[in-house]
Amino acid sequence: MSENTKFVLSEDEMPKEWYNINPDMPVNPAETAWNAVLHPGTKEPVTPEFLSALFPMRFIGEAVSMDRWIEIPEPVREIYRLWRPSPLYRARRLEKALDTPAHIYYKYEGVSPVGSHKPNTAVVQAFYAKEEGTLGFTTETGAGQWGCALAMACKFFELECHVYMVKVSYEQKPYRRVMMQNYGANIHPSPSDITNFGQQILADDPNSPGSLGIAISEAVEAAVASQGKLKYALGSVLGPVLMHQTVVGLETIKQFDLAGEYPDVVIGCIGGGSNFSGFAFPFLHQNFTNNTETRVLAAEPMSCPTLTKGEYTFDFGDSAGMAPIVKMHTLGHNFVPAGIHAGGLRYHGMAPHVSALYDNGNIEAVALPQLSTFAAGRQFAQAEGIVPAPETTHAVKAAIDEAIKCKEEGTSRVITFNLCGHAHFDLSAYDDYLQGALHDHEYPEEEIKDAMQHLPEVSL
Ligand SMILES: Cc1ncc(COP(=O)(O)O)c(C=O)c1O
């Protein structure tokens, strides 16, 4: 076992292929492939024409591919080299602070130019769009992590980038908006007056603060209306997005070789599923093929407990019912989660792959209340220096809980989590926490029950 604190790979050691979990899914592939994706209007399986109006063809091909390893194109690797391979750290100071026999390791994706894991797929989607001769992308963003990643990627490939940013974030959290504008992106506060859906929302409520669901609906409408000039980029949920993120977990496995250890527990925070999957799927591959028995744990917010409390059924991907319908764990597409600061985890649904793996018992999940996650984020910062993004604090809290369990049981286990983003643009959340202005939200049982009355009826 190494005495080092930091485990770094050279650029040459960066993975040359992503891991595609499709052939290893322990469920019927029909549950996660495009034939389980239904058109929001007809509720029949989507056609290639419908999909190609939204996504680049190469991206669509990846979703149905049964090749276990898919080559990372060289122009993408060239950009990945700006920050990849990212470091793996042994959290020795946190271990000491917790007085635990556990060994805690964290992979740090905050070293990307925009401070999170999101560019790992943004760069790929931009490359595919450029290759096809598309002019640019539309997308949505909440607090701006995904929007910044796509804005940067689009600039690298000289593509237009039109971001529908949830209005309340546009007004209250200007720094990521400025960052996106600095990359040359066009930012529209959502609801906007430039789409039919936005106009409809504004007519009903001129002061609507917006929501991620509304912003997705606007971005999808704008892509379809562009008649092929613009495609729609999604930063999570879909199979290819999860696959692009596996570069994170694949690097981590190599770094554990350097550390001379192998994890017993792998943890990721989870919103739509991309960070968790990118980190955890390569370890699941080892479980499936190499007889390892690593526990894989997803950490979600108590106020939006999609995996632990949601139903595994068909639902719309957005609030307005304009995006495709998929089989996933859902709290109901018109459930509006409480305004917790971990904006990236406030999504009613879940990646179909993650849902199927959870349903099949391959992964575990835990739902955590907001205050405990900020306390863990602060404890981590005080020991290790890095201030984790509000989303990431969920993984930090889950890792600390596992380490404390080791202490109570007198066992040493190897625990790892993905520190998928820093909080440099989210410090207002910590400010609220330090001022005592944050509170926990009860599990929203009644609201979820109500939202579940509005699931689409499908014949599959
Ligand atoms: C730092 C960070 N972590 C996690 C998430 C959750 O998304 P996903 O589950 O796709 O990783 C987000 C989403 O915006 C994010 O910004």
The ligand as an ORCA input file, in Angstrom:
! r2SCAN-3c Opt
* xyz 0 1
  C     -21.428     19.262     -9.303
  C     -22.624     18.456     -9.719
  N     -22.741     17.209     -9.263
  C     -23.785     16.432     -9.592
  C     -24.790     16.914    -10.406
  C     -25.959     16.017    -10.671
  O     -26.101     15.609    -11.986
  P     -25.724     14.144    -12.437
  O     -26.481     13.192    -11.575
  O     -26.048     14.047    -13.861
  O     -24.257     14.010    -12.216
  C     -24.708     18.198    -10.937
  C     -25.757     18.702    -11.834
  O     -25.819     19.813    -12.226
  C     -23.594     18.991    -10.585
  O     -23.475     20.244    -11.051
*
